[in-house]
């Protein structure tokens, strides 16, 4: 059981590490963990500071040991040293590093769902969580918004090299849209603009900030951090509605007064230190507490790099190079670079493009004008004393990471090894010219790392800015924003030119289509005329053939007729007088013994076949063609008289 003096020291250390000002709350948390300082701190902030136990006392991953216990341990282990900075020899029993957690904000129609998962999870795990939240079958979901292209349900999140915060959206093309009454009202609320009047308590300054209803409370706090330099976790707010209990909540549903709402923000005060701590911290040492970590800008003012600040040489901390030497494939080299960068500086870092520099150009410059971005090339150098501070404090700052992900394609290269350096200079000469390559070649090691801002132009790629490592977060952000202003102006011109070109192409396509339709109509008309002429010719041929056939039949019948009997013939003779439809008459004598078919053949030989014309008798009037053609004229006469 710890003594009262030990408990006071543990309580002070616990408050200093966690920033909990309420003593009763701090004591309660310590009692729950039997006054085990490491367990209590890990229970409050297990991911943020990464507390571990060394053989000399409690150490943090992000700063030197401080507090009475650490000072006493340092004094006993190194009595001849007057500096509080000492070589930290971590114990072998280190608390296992917790898995990386990824935050996803998923949009679906009028809803936002926040999902937090380990990077060892799969895309399918996200869908299963959304299935419970949205009440939509996972099989009906299309999860979009991945920066690396389409993925499937079995894809492991770690393989996508995602930043900590990600935005996705769900499409359900197979599901019908919901009723518009509730969603319309919520959408209208999300589209409203809120005026937040934020008063900075310490400097008595007001900021008038406009946010849409779809913005979250977390976004407001991050914007206030950019204005006041108060980190989000150290901001002390007054004026939020009681319903605003979650930073992921949108302003539209948080209960803010519309259209204007007043808020007050200040910096959370540091916990009260005991007399023993104050006396021990009065030594000539620059102590860096966890709460000051966000305001620590540059370790070079001490004349050492951040690895030496903790008594450990930088080379001892690095276990593997950022990039393999003479890598055959640039994509594989960038994969190792990203993994090593995350291992050294944490998971909140720019999303590096995995692929060759040419592929990065294609991604950034050669899409539609509205989709183009600036290209940021980060040139790393392990031997520079500025590298660790630049990476951890500036390149991994949330504001820089967010701005780069929205407006830039970020590509990286390691210049530490001479072979990789020569390889990049060759690429630089090919893409940017010898002047830029010479500029980079003349940069000294302690001027690295470098940040190149590239803008694609019609004829060539232009280097807008070369940012050296000895800069600050604000200056880096200002130079990125200045490059964006130049790029935006050029992009608007490109968009205008592209729109005009597309308009001209549309007009040309319309003209070509109208011309094609006209040609098609002319061709169809010509083909119709040709078909009509061919049909007429065919019918004419048929008519001629039919006439020739009829003429041949007529001649055949005419030749087959028996000779006309003479008037003085001793046999009975019938004389027939026949009138044609045209009024013409022709006469002929027939033997009474001749069959009626002979009469039909005679009429047909004159061009009137009995199949087409009727032969009518006058007295009495009757249709002769209906009579039996095999009977003789005499028999027909007898039948007629008998009737």
C-alpha positions as CSV (number, residue, x, y, z in Angstrom):
1,X,0.0,0.0,0.0
2,X,1.4,3.4,-1.0
3,X,2.1,6.0,1.8
4,X,0.4,9.3,1.9
5,X,3.5,11.1,0.4
6,X,3.7,8.5,-2.4
7,X,0.0,9.0,-3.1
8,X,0.5,12.7,-3.4
9,X,3.3,12.2,-5.9
10,X,1.3,9.6,-7.8
11,X,-1.8,12.0,-7.8
12,X,0.3,14.9,-9.1
13,X,1.9,12.7,-11.8
14,X,-1.5,11.4,-12.8
15,X,-3.0,14.9,-13.1
16,X,0.0,16.1,-15.1
17,X,-0.2,13.2,-17.6
18,X,-4.0,13.2,-18.0
19,X,-4.9,16.9,-17.6
20,X,-7.7,16.0,-15.1
21,X,-8.1,19.0,-12.8
22,X,-10.8,17.6,-10.6
23,X,-8.9,16.0,-7.7
24,X,-11.8,13.9,-6.5
25,X,-12.2,12.4,-10.0
26,X,-8.4,11.7,-10.2
27,X,-8.4,10.0,-6.8
28,X,-11.4,7.9,-7.8
29,X,-9.6,6.7,-10.9
30,X,-6.4,5.9,-9.0
31,X,-8.3,4.0,-6.4
32,X,-10.1,1.9,-9.0
33,X,-6.6,0.9,-10.2
34,X,-5.1,0.4,-6.7
35,X,-3.0,3.5,-7.1
36,X,-1.2,1.9,-10.1
37,X,-0.1,5.0,-12.0
38,X,0.5,3.2,-15.4
39,X,-2.8,1.3,-15.3
40,X,-4.7,4.4,-14.4
41,X,-3.2,6.5,-17.2
42,X,-3.7,3.7,-19.7
43,X,-7.3,3.5,-18.6
44,X,-7.9,7.2,-19.3
45,X,-5.7,7.8,-22.5
46,X,-4.7,4.4,-23.8
47,X,-4.1,5.5,-27.4
48,X,-3.1,9.1,-27.2
49,X,0.2,9.1,-25.2
50,X,1.2,5.4,-25.2
51,X,2.4,5.1,-21.6
52,X,5.0,2.4,-20.9
53,X,7.0,1.3,-17.9
54,X,10.8,1.5,-18.0
55,X,13.2,0.2,-15.4
56,X,13.9,3.8,-14.3
57,X,10.2,4.8,-13.8
58,X,7.4,6.0,-15.9
59,X,8.3,7.3,-19.4
60,X,6.2,8.5,-22.2
61,X,6.9,7.9,-25.9
62,X,6.6,11.6,-26.8
63,X,8.6,13.4,-24.1
64,X,11.2,13.1,-21.3
65,X,10.3,11.6,-18.0
66,X,9.2,14.1,-15.5
67,X,7.8,14.2,-11.9
68,X,9.4,13.3,-8.6
69,X,9.8,9.6,-9.2
70,X,11.6,10.0,-12.5
71,X,13.9,12.7,-11.1
72,X,14.9,10.6,-8.2
73,X,15.5,7.6,-10.4
74,X,17.6,9.7,-12.7
75,X,19.6,11.0,-9.8
76,X,20.3,7.5,-8.4
77,X,21.3,6.1,-11.8
78,X,23.5,8.9,-12.9
79,X,24.9,10.9,-9.9
80,X,27.6,12.7,-11.9
81,X,25.2,14.2,-14.4
82,X,23.6,17.6,-13.8
83,X,21.2,17.3,-16.7
84,X,17.7,15.9,-16.3
85,X,18.0,14.4,-19.8
86,X,19.4,10.9,-19.6
87,X,19.7,7.8,-21.7
88,X,16.4,5.9,-21.5
89,X,16.9,2.2,-21.5
90,X,13.4,0.7,-21.9
91,X,12.5,-2.4,-20.0
92,X,11.9,-5.6,-22.0
93,X,8.4,-5.7,-20.5
94,X,6.9,-3.0,-22.6
95,X,3.2,-2.7,-22.9
96,X,2.1,-4.1,-26.2
97,X,1.5,-1.4,-28.8
98,X,-2.2,-1.1,-29.3
99,X,-3.6,-1.6,-32.8
100,X,-4.2,1.3,-35.1
101,X,-7.7,2.6,-35.0
102,X,-9.3,4.1,-38.1
103,X,-12.3,6.5,-38.0
104,X,-14.8,6.4,-40.9
105,X,-17.6,8.9,-41.5
106,X,-20.1,7.1,-43.7
107,X,-22.8,9.1,-45.5
108,X,-26.0,7.5,-46.6
109,X,-28.7,9.7,-48.0
110,X,-29.5,12.0,-45.1
111,X,-27.6,10.1,-42.4
112,X,-24.0,10.1,-41.2
113,X,-22.7,7.0,-39.4
114,X,-19.3,7.1,-37.5
115,X,-17.5,3.7,-37.6
116,X,-14.2,3.1,-35.6
117,X,-12.3,-0.1,-36.5
118,X,-8.9,-1.6,-36.2
119,X,-6.8,-1.5,-39.4
120,X,-6.7,-5.3,-39.3
121,X,-10.4,-5.4,-40.0
122,X,-11.9,-5.8,-43.5
123,X,-14.2,-3.7,-45.7
124,X,-16.9,-6.4,-45.0
125,X,-16.6,-5.6,-41.3
126,X,-17.6,-2.0,-42.0
127,X,-20.6,-3.2,-44.0
128,X,-21.8,-5.4,-41.2
129,X,-21.7,-2.5,-38.8
130,X,-23.6,-0.3,-41.3
131,X,-26.1,-3.1,-41.7
132,X,-27.1,-2.8,-38.1
133,X,-27.0,1.0,-38.1
134,X,-28.8,1.6,-41.4
135,X,-31.0,-1.5,-41.4
136,X,-29.8,-2.3,-45.0
137,X,-28.6,-5.7,-46.1
138,X,-24.8,-5.7,-46.6
139,X,-25.3,-7.4,-50.0
140,X,-27.3,-4.3,-51.2
141,X,-24.6,-1.8,-50.3
142,X,-22.0,-0.3,-52.6
143,X,-19.3,1.3,-50.3
144,X,-17.6,4.1,-52.3
145,X,-15.1,6.9,-51.6
146,X,-11.9,4.8,-51.4
147,X,-8.8,6.8,-52.6
148,X,-7.1,3.7,-53.9
149,X,-10.0,2.7,-56.2
150,X,-12.6,0.0,-55.9
151,X,-12.2,-2.7,-53.2
152,X,-14.0,-5.8,-52.2
153,X,-15.4,-7.1,-48.9
154,X,-12.3,-9.2,-48.2
155,X,-9.8,-6.3,-48.5
156,X,-7.9,-5.6,-45.3
157,X,-8.0,-1.9,-44.3
158,X,-4.2,-2.0,-43.4
159,X,-3.4,-2.8,-47.1
160,X,-5.1,0.4,-48.3
161,X,-2.7,2.7,-46.2
162,X,-5.6,4.9,-45.1
163,X,-5.3,8.0,-42.9
164,X,-6.8,8.0,-39.4
165,X,-9.9,9.9,-40.6
166,X,-11.8,8.8,-43.7
167,X,-15.0,9.7,-45.5
168,X,-17.1,7.2,-47.4
169,X,-20.6,7.0,-48.8
170,X,-23.1,4.2,-49.4
171,X,-25.0,3.7,-52.6
172,X,-28.0,1.4,-52.7
173,X,-29.1,1.3,-56.4
174,X,-31.3,-1.8,-55.9
175,X,-33.3,-0.2,-53.1
176,X,-36.2,2.3,-53.6
177,X,-35.7,5.9,-52.3
178,X,-37.3,6.7,-48.9
179,X,-40.3,9.0,-48.4
180,X,-39.3,12.6,-48.8
181,X,-41.1,14.1,-45.8
182,X,-38.6,13.5,-43.1
183,X,-35.5,13.4,-45.3
184,X,-36.6,16.7,-46.9
185,X,-36.9,18.5,-43.6
186,X,-33.5,17.2,-42.4
187,X,-31.9,18.1,-45.7
188,X,-33.2,21.6,-45.4
189,X,-31.7,21.8,-41.9
190,X,-28.4,20.5,-43.1
191,X,-28.3,23.1,-45.8
192,X,-28.7,26.0,-43.4
193,X,-25.7,28.2,-42.5
194,X,-25.0,28.8,-38.8
195,X,-23.1,32.0,-37.6
196,X,-20.9,31.0,-34.6
197,X,-19.6,34.0,-32.6
198,X,-16.6,32.4,-30.8
199,X,-14.9,34.5,-28.0
200,X,-11.3,33.6,-27.2
201,X,-11.3,34.1,-23.5
202,X,-7.6,34.8,-22.9
203,X,-7.1,37.5,-25.6
204,X,-10.7,38.8,-25.5
205,X,-11.1,38.4,-29.2
206,X,-14.2,37.4,-31.2
207,X,-14.3,35.3,-34.3
208,X,-17.4,35.2,-36.6
209,X,-17.4,31.8,-38.2
210,X,-19.9,30.5,-40.8
211,X,-20.6,26.8,-40.9
212,X,-23.1,24.7,-42.8
213,X,-25.6,22.6,-40.9
214,X,-23.8,19.5,-42.1
215,X,-20.5,20.5,-40.4
216,X,-19.7,18.6,-37.2
217,X,-18.7,20.0,-33.8
218,X,-15.3,18.4,-34.3
219,X,-14.8,20.4,-37.4
220,X,-15.7,23.6,-35.5
221,X,-13.1,22.8,-32.8
222,X,-10.4,22.1,-35.4
223,X,-11.1,25.4,-37.1
224,X,-10.8,27.1,-33.8
225,X,-7.5,25.4,-33.2
226,X,-6.2,26.9,-36.5
227,X,-7.3,30.4,-35.2
228,X,-6.3,30.2,-31.6
229,X,-3.5,27.6,-31.6
230,X,-5.4,25.8,-28.7
231,X,-5.3,22.0,-29.4
232,X,-8.7,20.4,-29.5
233,X,-8.1,18.3,-26.4
234,X,-7.0,21.4,-24.4
235,X,-10.0,23.6,-25.5
236,X,-12.4,24.5,-22.7
237,X,-15.8,25.5,-24.1
238,X,-18.8,27.3,-22.8
239,X,-22.1,27.8,-24.6
240,X,-22.7,24.4,-26.3
241,X,-26.3,23.2,-25.9
242,X,-26.8,20.3,-23.5
243,X,-27.9,18.1,-26.4
244,X,-24.4,18.5,-28.0
245,X,-22.9,15.5,-26.3
246,X,-20.8,14.1,-29.2
247,X,-18.2,15.9,-31.3
248,X,-19.3,13.9,-34.3
249,X,-22.8,15.4,-34.2
250,X,-23.7,17.8,-37.0
251,X,-24.6,21.4,-36.1
252,X,-28.1,20.9,-37.6
253,X,-29.0,18.4,-34.9
254,X,-26.9,19.8,-32.0
255,X,-29.5,22.2,-30.8
256,X,-27.7,25.5,-31.7
257,X,-29.6,28.7,-31.9
258,X,-30.3,29.5,-35.6
259,X,-29.0,31.6,-37.3
260,X,-26.6,32.9,-34.7
261,X,-25.1,31.3,-31.6
262,X,-22.5,32.5,-29.1
263,X,-19.6,30.3,-27.7
264,X,-16.6,30.9,-25.5
265,X,-13.3,29.0,-25.7
266,X,-10.2,29.1,-23.5
267,X,-7.2,26.9,-22.8
268,X,-7.7,24.2,-20.2
269,X,-5.4,25.2,-17.2
270,X,-2.5,23.0,-16.2
271,X,-3.0,20.9,-13.0
272,X,-1.6,22.3,-9.8
273,X,1.8,21.0,-9.0
274,X,3.1,20.0,-5.6
275,X,5.9,21.9,-3.9
276,X,8.3,19.0,-4.4
277,X,7.6,19.0,-8.2
278,X,8.0,22.8,-8.4
279,X,11.3,22.7,-6.6
280,X,12.6,19.9,-8.8
281,X,11.5,21.6,-12.0
282,X,13.4,24.8,-11.2
283,X,16.6,23.2,-12.5
284,X,18.1,24.6,-15.7
285,X,16.2,22.2,-17.9
286,X,13.6,22.9,-20.7
287,X,10.8,20.5,-19.7
288,X,8.2,19.6,-22.3
289,X,4.9,18.3,-20.8
290,X,2.4,16.3,-22.8
291,X,0.0,19.3,-22.9
292,X,2.6,21.4,-24.6
293,X,3.3,18.9,-27.3
294,X,1.1,20.6,-29.8
295,X,2.9,23.9,-29.4
296,X,6.4,22.5,-29.7
297,X,7.6,23.8,-33.0
298,X,11.3,23.2,-33.5
299,X,13.8,21.2,-31.5
300,X,16.8,22.6,-33.4
301,X,17.0,25.6,-31.1
302,X,18.7,23.2,-28.6
303,X,21.4,22.3,-31.1
304,X,20.3,18.7,-31.2
305,X,17.8,16.7,-33.1
306,X,14.7,15.2,-31.4
307,X,16.4,11.8,-31.1
308,X,19.3,13.3,-29.1
309,X,16.9,15.2,-26.8
310,X,16.0,11.9,-25.2
311,X,19.6,10.8,-24.9
312,X,19.3,8.3,-27.8
313,X,21.0,8.9,-31.1
314,X,18.8,9.1,-34.1
315,X,20.6,6.3,-35.8
316,X,19.8,4.0,-32.9
317,X,16.1,4.7,-33.2
318,X,15.9,3.8,-36.9
319,X,15.6,0.1,-37.4
320,X,15.3,0.1,-41.2
321,X,15.7,2.5,-44.0
322,X,12.8,4.5,-45.3
323,X,13.3,3.1,-48.8
324,X,15.3,0.2,-50.2
325,X,18.4,1.1,-52.3
326,X,18.1,0.4,-56.0
327,X,14.5,-0.7,-55.9
328,X,13.4,-2.0,-59.2
329,X,9.8,-1.0,-58.8
330,X,8.9,2.5,-57.5
331,X,5.6,1.3,-56.2
332,X,7.2,-1.3,-53.9
333,X,9.6,1.4,-52.7
334,X,6.8,3.7,-51.8
335,X,5.0,0.9,-50.0
336,X,8.0,0.4,-47.7
337,X,8.3,4.2,-47.3
338,X,4.7,4.5,-46.2
339,X,5.0,1.6,-43.8
340,X,8.2,2.9,-42.3
341,X,6.9,6.4,-42.1
342,X,3.8,5.2,-40.2
343,X,6.0,3.2,-37.8
344,X,8.2,6.2,-37.0
345,X,5.8,9.1,-36.9
346,X,2.3,7.6,-36.3
347,X,-0.7,6.9,-38.4
348,X,-1.8,10.5,-39.0
349,X,0.3,11.4,-42.0
350,X,-0.3,12.4,-45.7
351,X,-1.6,9.6,-47.9
352,X,1.4,8.9,-50.2
353,X,0.6,8.0,-53.8
354,X,1.8,4.4,-54.4
355,X,3.3,4.2,-57.9
356,X,5.8,5.8,-60.2
357,X,6.3,9.6,-60.5
358,X,4.9,9.3,-64.0
359,X,1.7,7.7,-62.6
360,X,1.5,10.5,-60.0
361,X,1.6,13.0,-62.9
362,X,-1.2,11.2,-64.6
363,X,-3.3,11.1,-61.5
364,X,-2.7,14.8,-60.7
365,X,-2.5,16.6,-64.1
366,X,-4.2,14.6,-66.9
367,X,-7.8,14.1,-65.8
368,X,-10.6,16.6,-66.4
369,X,-9.8,20.1,-65.4
370,X,-12.2,20.1,-62.5
371,X,-10.5,16.9,-61.1
372,X,-6.9,18.0,-61.4
373,X,-4.8,18.7,-58.3
374,X,-1.4,20.0,-57.4
375,X,1.4,17.5,-56.9
376,X,3.4,17.6,-53.7
377,X,6.7,15.8,-53.7
378,X,8.2,15.1,-50.2
379,X,12.0,14.5,-50.3
380,X,13.1,12.7,-47.1
381,X,16.7,12.6,-45.7
382,X,17.5,10.6,-42.6
383,X,20.8,12.4,-42.0
384,X,19.1,15.9,-41.6
385,X,18.6,17.1,-38.0
386,X,15.3,18.8,-39.2
387,X,13.7,15.6,-40.5
388,X,12.1,14.2,-37.3
389,X,10.7,17.6,-36.2
390,X,9.4,18.4,-39.7
391,X,7.7,15.0,-40.0
392,X,6.2,14.7,-36.5
393,X,5.2,18.3,-35.9
394,X,4.4,19.7,-39.3
395,X,3.9,17.0,-42.0
396,X,1.8,15.0,-39.6
397,X,-0.3,17.9,-38.2
398,X,-4.0,17.2,-38.7
399,X,-4.5,20.5,-40.5
400,X,-1.7,19.8,-43.0
401,X,-2.8,16.2,-43.6
402,X,-6.4,17.3,-44.2
403,X,-5.3,20.1,-46.6
404,X,-3.0,17.9,-48.5
405,X,-5.6,15.1,-48.9
406,X,-8.2,17.5,-50.3
407,X,-6.0,19.5,-52.7
408,X,-2.8,17.5,-53.5
409,X,-1.5,14.2,-54.8
410,X,1.4,13.6,-52.4
411,X,4.4,11.5,-53.7
412,X,7.5,10.8,-51.6
413,X,11.1,9.8,-52.1
414,X,14.0,9.0,-49.8
415,X,17.2,10.9,-50.7
416,X,19.4,9.3,-47.9
417,X,21.0,6.7,-50.1
418,X,23.2,8.1,-52.9
419,X,21.7,5.6,-55.5
420,X,18.2,6.8,-54.7
421,X,19.3,10.4,-54.8
422,X,20.8,10.0,-58.2
423,X,17.7,8.2,-59.4
424,X,15.5,11.0,-58.3
425,X,17.7,13.7,-59.9
426,X,17.5,11.8,-63.2
427,X,13.7,11.8,-62.9
428,X,13.8,15.5,-61.9
429,X,15.8,16.4,-65.0
430,X,13.5,14.5,-67.3
431,X,10.3,16.0,-65.9
432,X,11.3,19.5,-64.6
433,X,14.5,20.4,-66.4
434,X,18.1,20.7,-65.4
435,X,17.6,24.0,-63.5
436,X,15.3,22.4,-60.9
437,X,17.5,19.3,-60.7
438,X,20.5,21.5,-60.1
439,X,18.6,23.4,-57.4
440,X,17.9,20.2,-55.5
441,X,21.4,18.9,-56.1
442,X,22.9,21.9,-54.4
443,X,20.7,21.6,-51.3
444,X,22.7,20.7,-48.2
445,X,21.8,17.8,-46.0
446,X,20.7,20.1,-43.1
447,X,18.3,21.9,-45.5
448,X,16.3,18.7,-46.0
449,X,13.6,17.5,-45.9
450,X,12.2,19.3,-49.0
451,X,8.7,19.8,-50.1
452,X,8.2,20.5,-53.8
453,X,4.9,21.9,-55.0
454,X,4.3,21.1,-58.7
455,X,1.6,22.4,-61.0
456,X,0.9,20.8,-64.4
457,X,0.7,23.2,-67.3
458,X,-0.2,22.7,-71.0
459,X,3.4,22.5,-72.2
460,X,5.4,21.6,-69.1
461,X,5.3,21.0,-65.4
462,X,6.1,24.0,-63.3
463,X,7.7,23.9,-59.8
464,X,5.8,26.5,-57.8
465,X,7.6,26.3,-54.6
466,X,10.5,24.4,-52.9
467,X,9.9,24.4,-49.1
468,X,12.8,23.5,-46.9
469,X,12.6,21.7,-43.5
470,X,13.3,24.7,-41.3
471,X,9.7,26.0,-41.4
472,X,6.7,26.1,-39.1
473,X,3.2,24.7,-39.4
474,X,1.7,28.1,-40.1
475,X,4.3,29.0,-42.7
476,X,3.9,25.6,-44.4
477,X,0.1,26.0,-44.5
478,X,0.5,29.6,-45.9
479,X,2.8,28.4,-48.7
480,X,0.5,25.5,-49.5
481,X,-2.5,27.9,-49.6
482,X,-0.5,30.4,-51.8
483,X,0.3,27.6,-54.2
484,X,-3.4,26.7,-54.3
485,X,-4.4,30.2,-55.2
486,X,-2.1,30.1,-58.2
487,X,-3.3,26.7,-59.1
488,X,-7.0,27.7,-58.7
489,X,-6.6,30.6,-61.0
490,X,-4.9,28.4,-63.7
491,X,-7.5,25.7,-63.0
492,X,-10.4,28.1,-63.7
493,X,-8.8,29.1,-67.0
494,X,-8.4,25.4,-67.9
495,X,-12.0,24.7,-66.9
496,X,-13.2,27.6,-69.1
497,X,-11.0,26.4,-72.0
498,X,-12.2,22.8,-71.5
499,X,-15.9,23.9,-71.3
500,X,-15.5,25.9,-74.5
501,X,-13.7,23.1,-76.2
502,X,-16.4,20.7,-75.1
503,X,-19.0,23.1,-76.3
504,X,-17.3,23.3,-79.7
505,X,-17.0,19.6,-79.8
506,X,-20.7,19.2,-78.9
507,X,-21.7,21.6,-81.7
508,X,-19.4,19.7,-84.1
509,X,-20.9,16.4,-82.9
510,X,-24.4,17.8,-83.4
511,X,-23.5,19.0,-86.9
512,X,-21.9,15.7,-87.8
513,X,-25.0,13.9,-86.4
514,X,-27.3,16.1,-88.4
515,X,-25.2,15.6,-91.6
516,X,-25.1,11.8,-90.9
517,X,-28.9,11.8,-90.5
518,X,-29.3,13.9,-93.7
519,X,-27.0,11.4,-95.6
520,X,-29.0,8.5,-94.2
521,X,-32.3,10.1,-95.3
522,X,-30.9,10.7,-98.8
523,X,-29.6,7.2,-99.0
524,X,-32.9,5.8,-97.8
525,X,-34.7,7.9,-100.4
526,X,-32.4,6.8,-103.1
527,X,-32.8,3.2,-102.1
528,X,-36.6,3.6,-102.1
529,X,-36.5,5.0,-105.6
530,X,-34.2,2.3,-106.8
531,X,-36.5,-0.3,-105.2
532,X,-39.6,1.3,-106.9
533,X,-37.8,1.3,-110.3
534,X,-36.8,-2.3,-109.8
535,X,-40.3,-3.2,-108.9
536,X,-41.7,-1.4,-111.9
537,X,-39.2,-3.1,-114.1
538,X,-40.1,-6.5,-112.6
539,X,-43.8,-5.9,-113.1
540,X,-43.2,-4.7,-116.7
541,X,-41.2,-7.9,-117.3
542,X,-44.0,-10.0,-115.9
543,X,-46.5,-8.1,-118.0
544,X,-44.5,-8.7,-121.1
545,X,-44.0,-12.3,-120.3
546,X,-47.7,-12.7,-119.7
547,X,-48.5,-10.9,-123.0
548,X,-46.0,-13.1,-124.8
549,X,-47.5,-16.2,-123.2
550,X,-51.0,-15.1,-124.0
551,X,-50.0,-14.3,-127.6
552,X,-48.4,-17.7,-127.9
553,X,-51.5,-19.4,-126.6
554,X,-53.7,-17.3,-128.9
555,X,-51.6,-18.3,-131.9
556,X,-51.6,-21.9,-130.8
557,X,-55.4,-21.8,-130.5
558,X,-55.8,-20.0,-133.8
559,X,-53.7,-22.7,-135.6
560,X,-55.6,-25.5,-133.9
561,X,-59.0,-24.3,-135.0
562,X,-60.7,-26.4,-137.7
563,X,-61.1,-24.7,-141.0
564,X,-64.2,-22.5,-141.4
565,X,-66.9,-24.4,-143.4
566,X,-68.0,-22.9,-146.6
567,X,-71.5,-21.4,-147.1
568,X,-72.4,-24.1,-149.7
569,X,-71.4,-26.9,-147.3
570,X,-73.9,-29.8,-147.3
571,X,-73.5,-30.2,-143.6
572,X,-75.5,-28.1,-141.1
573,X,-73.6,-24.9,-140.4
574,X,-74.1,-22.4,-137.5
575,X,-73.1,-18.8,-138.1
576,X,-72.1,-16.9,-135.0
577,X,-71.8,-13.2,-134.7
578,X,-69.8,-12.1,-131.6
579,X,-69.5,-8.5,-130.2
580,X,-66.4,-7.6,-128.2
581,X,-66.4,-5.4,-125.1
582,X,-65.0,-2.6,-127.3
583,X,-68.0,-2.8,-129.6
584,X,-66.2,-4.6,-132.4
585,X,-67.9,-7.5,-134.2
586,X,-66.5,-10.5,-135.8
587,X,-68.3,-13.5,-137.5
588,X,-67.5,-17.1,-138.2
589,X,-69.3,-20.2,-139.4
590,X,-69.1,-23.5,-137.4
591,X,-70.3,-26.9,-138.2
592,X,-73.3,-27.9,-136.1
593,X,-71.4,-31.0,-135.1
594,X,-68.5,-28.8,-133.7
595,X,-68.1,-28.8,-129.9
596,X,-68.7,-25.6,-127.9
597,X,-65.0,-25.7,-127.0
598,X,-64.2,-24.8,-130.6
599,X,-66.2,-21.6,-130.2
600,X,-64.3,-20.9,-127.0
601,X,-61.0,-21.4,-128.7
602,X,-62.0,-19.1,-131.6
603,X,-63.0,-16.3,-129.1
604,X,-59.7,-16.9,-127.2
605,X,-57.7,-16.7,-130.5
606,X,-59.1,-13.2,-130.9
607,X,-57.6,-12.3,-127.5
608,X,-60.5,-13.1,-125.2
609,X,-59.8,-16.3,-123.3
610,X,-62.9,-17.8,-121.7
611,X,-61.2,-17.9,-118.3
612,X,-61.2,-14.1,-118.3
613,X,-64.3,-13.2,-120.3
614,X,-67.9,-14.4,-120.3
615,X,-69.6,-15.5,-123.5
616,X,-73.3,-14.5,-123.2
617,X,-76.1,-15.6,-125.5
618,X,-78.7,-13.0,-126.5
619,X,-82.0,-14.9,-127.1
620,X,-82.5,-16.1,-124.5
621,X,-79.8,-14.3,-122.5
622,X,-77.6,-16.8,-120.8
623,X,-73.9,-17.4,-119.8
624,X,-72.6,-19.7,-122.4
625,X,-69.3,-20.2,-120.6
626,X,-71.2,-22.1,-117.9
627,X,-72.3,-24.7,-120.5
628,X,-70.6,-28.0,-121.1
629,X,-67.8,-27.3,-123.7
630,X,-67.8,-30.9,-124.9
631,X,-71.3,-30.7,-126.2
632,X,-71.9,-29.9,-129.9
633,X,-73.6,-26.8,-131.1
634,X,-76.5,-28.9,-132.3
635,X,-77.1,-30.5,-128.9
636,X,-77.0,-27.2,-127.2
637,X,-79.6,-25.8,-129.8
638,X,-81.9,-28.7,-129.1
639,X,-81.6,-28.2,-125.4
640,X,-82.4,-24.6,-125.8
641,X,-85.5,-25.3,-127.9
642,X,-86.7,-27.8,-125.4
643,X,-86.5,-25.3,-122.6
